Amino acid sequence: DAKTTQPNSMESNEEEPVHLPCNHSTISGTDYIHWYRQLPSQGPEYVIHGLTSNVNNRMASLAIAEDRKSSTLILHRATLRDAAVYYCSPDAGGTSYGKLTFGQGTILTVHP
Amino acid sequence: DAGVIQSPRHEVTEMGQEVTLRCKPISGHNSLFWYRQTMMRGLELLIYFNNNVPIDDSGMPEDRFSAKMPNASFSTLKIQPSEPRDSAVYFCASTLRTSGRADNEQFFGPGTRLTVL
């Protein structure tokens, strides 16, 4: 399984952009990169995923490095509700059946 | 859809007792995952099923843990006998897995908080 490295914690002010990095240098060519977040006392929830191209959805943007060894989750305007633990995880295709491997994640604190 | 349903939400038991956690995946999903979350070890994948068949149980900590999926709408995770170190939050997740694709969102349940005294 590909390993991921994320900063333990990050802080942001409300309404400011947040860039959450993830290193996945051992990722294989067919692994998608998934991001999930976990709000306090809840199960993880999907944020975004991508393979090679940058991706946007209503929650966030995902910027993937050209060599795919790293990616950055971008929250364009952080809100207090974005305070959570953010996980990046590769997900191999084929026989992995969507298996995700969660690291320690990044604790995001958003200040009013 | 009600989402992934887990029961019970909280379970307190004594060491040595049998514990059964239950999960109802989202209707139509064909893959189901059991995770365990602790402060020390984070979020760990225990086992996952595809079309009711266990695919990988390498994350199951030991023989005291067992999981079944008798049909597409129900799965159980059993611990017998339970020990204090099994105390954790157990999450169930489901997804619709299409052949060869690795881009399906997993939907997580609210979790079962297990305390073994």
HADDOCK unambig.tbl for C-alpha pairs under 7 A between the chains (distance, minus, plus):
assign (segid A and resid 32 and name CA) (segid B and resid 102 and name CA) 6.36 0.50 0.50
assign (segid A and resid 32 and name CA) (segid B and resid 103 and name CA) 6.50 0.50 0.50
assign (segid A and resid 42 and name CA) (segid B and resid 110 and name CA) 5.69 0.50 0.50
assign (segid A and resid 43 and name CA) (segid B and resid 91 and name CA) 6.96 0.50 0.50
assign (segid A and resid 43 and name CA) (segid B and resid 108 and name CA) 5.63 0.50 0.50
assign (segid A and resid 43 and name CA) (segid B and resid 109 and name CA) 6.02 0.50 0.50
assign (segid A and resid 43 and name CA) (segid B and resid 110 and name CA) 5.13 0.50 0.50
assign (segid A and resid 43 and name CA) (segid B and resid 111 and name CA) 6.35 0.50 0.50
assign (segid A and resid 44 and name CA) (segid B and resid 108 and name CA) 6.13 0.50 0.50
assign (segid A and resid 45 and name CA) (segid B and resid 107 and name CA) 6.70 0.50 0.50
assign (segid A and resid 45 and name CA) (segid B and resid 108 and name CA) 6.65 0.50 0.50
assign (segid A and resid 46 and name CA) (segid B and resid 105 and name CA) 6.31 0.50 0.50
assign (segid A and resid 46 and name CA) (segid B and resid 106 and name CA) 6.84 0.50 0.50
assign (segid A and resid 91 and name CA) (segid B and resid 102 and name CA) 6.07 0.50 0.50
assign (segid A and resid 92 and name CA) (segid B and resid 102 and name CA) 5.91 0.50 0.50
assign (segid A and resid 93 and name CA) (segid B and resid 100 and name CA) 5.67 0.50 0.50
assign (segid A and resid 93 and name CA) (segid B and resid 101 and name CA) 5.48 0.50 0.50
assign (segid A and resid 93 and name CA) (segid B and resid 102 and name CA) 4.34 0.50 0.50
assign (segid A and resid 94 and name CA) (segid B and resid 100 and name CA) 4.69 0.50 0.50
assign (segid A and resid 94 and name CA) (segid B and resid 101 and name CA) 6.82 0.50 0.50
assign (segid A and resid 97 and name CA) (segid B and resid 97 and name CA) 6.63 0.50 0.50
assign (segid A and resid 98 and name CA) (segid B and resid 102 and name CA) 5.69 0.50 0.50
assign (segid A and resid 98 and name CA) (segid B and resid 104 and name CA) 6.97 0.50 0.50
assign (segid A and resid 102 and name CA) (segid B and resid 43 and name CA) 6.04 0.50 0.50
assign (segid A and resid 102 and name CA) (segid B and resid 44 and name CA) 6.95 0.50 0.50
assign (segid A and resid 104 and name CA) (segid B and resid 42 and name CA) 6.05 0.50 0.50
